[in-house]
């Protein structure tokens, strides 16, 4: 049947997909507002708002929210990302009206009680402390901060202890009223759901929601790159080497996704085979590509002991250079098969499918058919991927490292060793 889409009179988009043989429904409200939409004095507010969503409304206490959904065996949660915030639930088909009522109650009637706020601020301070004590989390926080220096897109989603402690109930209400409007929201359900019935339910619950948000379009992201090293007395070092990536909308986005799989997307990938299997220089290595609405970032993460750092980095750089010289058809076919299988498998999960549809609606204004995605993957060629590699890895790098990183080559040495469009000279020996 595919995805069905309707728009309410206030502009709210409602999308559903019926999934055969599934007796449950994953549903939620996705908002095109995340950490990136915060002002300087609001750092961490989007995440705190997500936490406070379940701390009581004018009709329900925090316990009632939790017990009502669990009384029917369902679950409810929320999540904050750089560019979106989501409130979602999963229930059996008969309990969709209850779940939708809970979600709308959270979005329209949250109290943000000062006592609950103080307790939740304390919880988030603990979360910030726990993240600081986790090197493989810290290294990625510094990675985005360094890649997009002094920009909201590069800031930690959690905020800082100082900002989180400063927020008041009134500020949370003001942030929500400014950022949340029907024009920036989409309601999605996937599973055992009937579109017309669901649309009527959403209309009843959220048809009166304010039509327009007052949010300002975030500042256009500008990739900067650079170097950050934090020496810690640890058993291993966490290292990330990254480059400017591609936004969701640009031609090379899917090519960048596939390239990350060829380089470090599994046990057969180049980095895993060369760095871990053949040389034993680390216990973990993988490549990734993150896309945003107007930019992206491509990176390689490795975790290794202090004694192997000096050898590890040149080998990684050599593999990046090789990708700009040659990629085999078999490698492309394998990565394409991995990507295709991932899409199909995730589509068999109601929750994954609902979030996919929501992301596509917020980014592109329409659902992207699986067949269209497959066509984009089929159009990729080895020449296109090698050309992308030669351009991608010649941009200014972002290097971040946490742990015993004293033997990590200097930033200038890494910069000089990377492939250049006008030069193949190397300064780090492999």
Secondary structure, DSSP 4 states (H G I P E B T S, - for coil): --EEEEE-TTS-EEEEEE-TT--EEEEEEEES--GGG--GGGTTHHHHHHHHTTS-BSS--HHHHHHHHHHTT-EEEEEE-SS-EEEEEEEEGGGHHHHHHHHHHHHHHB---HHHHHHHHHHHHHHHHHHHT-HHHHHHHHHHHHHTTTSGGGS-TT--HHHHHH--HHHHHHHHHHH--GGGEEEEEEES--HHHHHHHHHHHHTTS-S---PPPPPPP----EEEEEE---SEEEEEEEEE---TTSTTHHHHHHHHHHHHSSTTSHHIIIIIIIT---SEEEEEEEE-SS-EEEEEEEEEEGGGHHHHHHHHHHHHHHHTT---HHHHHHHHHHHHHHHHHHTTSHHHHHHHHHHHHHHHSSPPPHHHHHHHHHT--HHHHHHHHHHHTTSPPEEEEEES-TTSPPHHHHHHHS-BTTB----S--
